[in-house]
Amino acid sequence: MRKPGTAESERHFVTALSRGLEILRAFGPREPYLGNAELAERTGIPRPTVSRLTATLTRLGYLHHNAHLEKYHLGAGVLALGYRYLASTGIREIARPHMQQLADAADCAVALGTADRLSMTYLDVCQGQGPLVLRLERAARLPMMRTAIGKAWLCAQSPARREALLQQLARRDPAYWPTFERAMDKALADHAAYGFCLSEGDWKPEVSAVAVPLVLEEGAEVMALNCGGPSMRLTHRLLVDSLGPRLKETAERIGATLSLPTRTDADSRTGHEPKGG
């Protein structure tokens, strides 16, 4: 849960605050209701401490207590923080019309996401109208290394930051690490060659997607856009020749509106030179 830091960073580290945030992170779409015992098991925080934290978070509006179930679920305070984050960047309001235009034209799902630890979280999703469109919703969490959006986000990180994240992934799933390593090498090569990353059945066998990074602040804030759908329809040729370039154009239009230094093509941080496309 907590990673060691320097003596200076440890001196400024507030354990109680960290534990409270870990409680909030324990909830997910598949676990909307959790009791104190479950929260203690998931977070490793002693149950008496969990009880005090949940009582405090409930009083502040970040949790809601269901007396019938004797469990908690996330309160409106968490939602308010999420919307304030989106409002502070302005990205969602600006990106959504461009995303919806591509979703309608390609009849695919187009999503804007960012990293949360070793996962990607969708901040917004636009859907096409076809019956075969992949149906994922805002706040959906996806694995970083098995998805195009996660690999595109990693490609936009500095080599040092990316290596640190890859080491964390290796420690979390050592048996699968050789596959992750090959996937990252391919993602960097694809990003250098095309300006976007691909996922062809990596996350789910029936799903294919392309993704591009969107750099909001040089050296800091990075998001990513993806566009995906059923593998039976999105062939490799369609991804490379049509969907990927269209997603790059969408990211460039969003970046131009935001006046951002978008990096839809390979740059010096990937360690690869562009090969065209």
Phi, psi and omega in degrees: 000309182249130180263140180293150178226193178288166179301323180294315180292326178294325181295330181264001183278125180259104185297319181299317178296316179301316180294322177298320178291326176296324176300313181295323181291341184291337181280148179208175181303327181270350179229066183289336181239126179222141176265175182300320180296317179294321179294321178296320180292319184287326186260341185078010178272136180305143185300318178302323178292319177301317180300319179291321181293316180295323177297318180292315181295326176294316180297327181274354177092005179273342173230155173234133182264126175265106185295326181294315180275343187058041180222171182245155166221164185298139181263178184295337180298324178293318178298319180299319178296320180298316180292326177294324177297313180296320180294327183292331178271332184072003188292320186296314182296324181283319185285327191303313179300321178292320178296317181294324178299316178291319180301318180290319183291320183266351184054050181226177172265133178239128185230149172249128182215169176215170185275143169229099187060242184254022177233166174250138180243130178284125175270332176201152180221134173242136185246145167284181185259354184289160182288342183259012180290137178292124185260096172238152186242167175306142181079002174297143180247133182233150178294140186294312189273350181259001185236153178296320183294323177292318180292323177295319178298318179295323180297334181273356180278159173295153179307321181293316179295317180297318180297320179297318179292320179296324177295322176297318178297320180296320179291325182286326183219071185298327182294329183265358186301317179304324177293317177301316184297316177296321180296322180290320177300318179292322179298317178296321179293317178296318180295323178290321184281319188247336187089008177209166180250156182238151170224113182241086181079010181289319180276304174226139184304331185267005185239133173234151183201162170235157181207151177228147175283155176226107184271113182274329182213122185307121178080005183222262189289126177229132171237185178207154176245141172227163178217123185208174180181198184295135180297330181297336179258323184267086179287166178302316181298319179294321179297314186283319187272335186236299189292317179300308178300324179291324177292321175301316179298321178297314179297322180293322178293319177297314180298321180295321178294322180275353186058047182255153173278069183297143180244075178274344173253167181298146177226185186295340183283340181283339183082007179233148175268146177299143178246012181109185178090000000 
